[in-house]
């Protein structure tokens, strides 16, 4: 009958509206999800760029450290050489001082001999 048909039509209309509302809600969720995904992708790109920068900086620091270690080793070698030369000069000075003492003693002995005559 007509009343049943109208009631069936109203139910169908309500069902369609509910499905349209659900579809609208799903679309909004999808837009939100896409936006979040886009944000995540941008964050990932930024993190990858930062990681590349950190890798480059780490490489540069390693190279600088290697260079500094090499320079330090060279300075140590120079210091050891300088210490060795200094020790050699000290020994030479001690030798000269001892020779000077011997010459002073010989001079005093010769002076006493001269004075004794």
C-alpha positions as a Python dict, from the first residue, in 0.01 Angstrom:
ca = {
    (1, 'X'): (0, 0, 0),
    (2, 'X'): (91, 362, -28),
    (3, 'X'): (167, 414, 342),
    (4, 'X'): (402, 115, 343),
    (5, 'X'): (572, 239, 31),
    (6, 'X'): (620, 586, 184),
    (7, 'X'): (752, 432, 505),
    (8, 'X'): (989, 212, 304),
    (9, 'X'): (1099, 516, 107),
    (10, 'X'): (1162, 713, 428),
    (11, 'X'): (1366, 422, 569),
    (12, 'X'): (1565, 403, 246),
    (13, 'X'): (1618, 780, 254),
    (14, 'X'): (1737, 764, 617),
    (15, 'X'): (1967, 475, 531),
    (16, 'X'): (2109, 672, 238),
    (17, 'X'): (2163, 977, 464),
    (18, 'X'): (2336, 758, 724),
    (19, 'X'): (2560, 609, 457),
    (20, 'X'): (2634, 957, 317),
    (21, 'X'): (2724, 1074, 670),
    (22, 'X'): (2945, 769, 717),
    (23, 'X'): (3106, 831, 378),
    (24, 'X'): (3163, 1198, 466),
    (25, 'X'): (3319, 1094, 799),
    (26, 'X'): (3538, 835, 626),
    (27, 'X'): (3647, 1096, 371),
    (28, 'X'): (3736, 1339, 652),
    (29, 'X'): (3935, 1066, 826),
    (30, 'X'): (4111, 986, 500),
    (31, 'X'): (4201, 1354, 447),
    (32, 'X'): (4332, 1371, 806),
    (33, 'X'): (4530, 1049, 755),
    (34, 'X'): (4675, 1177, 427),
    (35, 'X'): (4771, 1502, 596),
    (36, 'X'): (4938, 1315, 882),
    (37, 'X'): (5116, 1089, 633),
    (38, 'X'): (5238, 1392, 440),
    (39, 'X'): (5365, 1545, 765),
    (40, 'X'): (5539, 1219, 853),
    (41, 'X'): (5703, 1203, 510),
    (42, 'X'): (5826, 1562, 548),
    (43, 'X'): (5961, 1477, 893),
    (44, 'X'): (6134, 1170, 750),
    (45, 'X'): (6291, 1382, 474),
    (46, 'X'): (6412, 1631, 735),
    (47, 'X'): (6554, 1350, 950),
    (48, 'X'): (6729, 1197, 650),
    (49, 'X'): (6882, 1535, 562),
    (50, 'X'): (6992, 1579, 923),
    (51, 'X'): (7137, 1228, 926),
    (52, 'X'): (7332, 1302, 607),
    (53, 'X'): (7461, 1623, 764),
    (54, 'X'): (7562, 1437, 1081),
    (55, 'X'): (7740, 1169, 876),
    (56, 'X'): (7929, 1437, 686),
    (57, 'X'): (8020, 1617, 1008),
    (58, 'X'): (8130, 1289, 1167),
    (59, 'X'): (8350, 1216, 864),
    (60, 'X'): (8502, 1564, 884),
    (61, 'X'): (8565, 1526, 1258),
    (62, 'X'): (8729, 1186, 1205),
    (63, 'X'): (8956, 1336, 938),
    (64, 'X'): (9044, 1627, 1168),
    (65, 'X'): (9111, 1388, 1454),
    (66, 'X'): (9338, 1180, 1232),
    (67, 'X'): (9521, 1495, 1121),
    (68, 'X'): (9552, 1618, 1480),
    (69, 'X'): (9682, 1278, 1594),
    (70, 'X'): (9939, 1284, 1315),
    (71, 'X'): (10049, 1636, 1409),
    (72, 'X'): (10067, 1535, 1776),
    (73, 'X'): (10280, 1231, 1691),
    (74, 'X'): (10511, 1455, 1488),
    (75, 'X'): (10535, 1701, 1779),
    (76, 'X'): (10617, 1414, 2015),
    (77, 'X'): (10893, 1295, 1781),
    (78, 'X'): (11032, 1649, 1768),
    (79, 'X'): (11017, 1676, 2149),
    (80, 'X'): (11197, 1343, 2193),
    (81, 'X'): (11462, 1461, 1947),
    (82, 'X'): (11491, 1798, 2124),
    (83, 'X'): (11514, 1624, 2464),
    (84, 'X'): (11788, 1400, 2325),
    (85, 'X'): (11978, 1698, 2185),
    (86, 'X'): (11939, 1882, 2516),
    (87, 'X'): (12073, 1582, 2709),
    (88, 'X'): (12366, 1562, 2465),
    (89, 'X'): (12441, 1933, 2515),
    (90, 'X'): (12421, 1891, 2896),
    (91, 'X'): (12673, 1607, 2873),
    (92, 'X'): (12898, 1822, 2654),
    (93, 'X'): (12873, 2110, 2903),
    (94, 'X'): (12952, 1874, 3192),
    (95, 'X'): (13251, 1747, 2995),
    (96, 'X'): (13370, 2103, 2931),
    (97, 'X'): (13319, 2195, 3298),
    (98, 'X'): (13524, 1892, 3405),
    (99, 'X'): (13796, 1982, 3154),
    (100, 'X'): (13791, 2341, 3287),
    (101, 'X'): (13834, 2211, 3643),
    (102, 'X'): (14128, 1998, 3526),
    (103, 'X'): (14284, 2300, 3353),
    (104, 'X'): (14226, 2517, 3662),
    (105, 'X'): (14392, 2254, 3878),
    (106, 'X'): (14683, 2227, 3634),
    (107, 'X'): (14715, 2606, 3624),
    (108, 'X'): (14718, 2628, 4005),
    (109, 'X'): (14978, 2354, 4019),
    (110, 'X'): (15195, 2533, 3766),
    (111, 'X'): (15151, 2864, 3954),
    (112, 'X'): (15259, 2697, 4280),
    (113, 'X'): (15556, 2546, 4102),
    (114, 'X'): (15651, 2886, 3960),
    (115, 'X'): (15602, 3053, 4297),
    (116, 'X'): (15807, 2787, 4468),
    (117, 'X'): (16108, 2862, 4246),
}
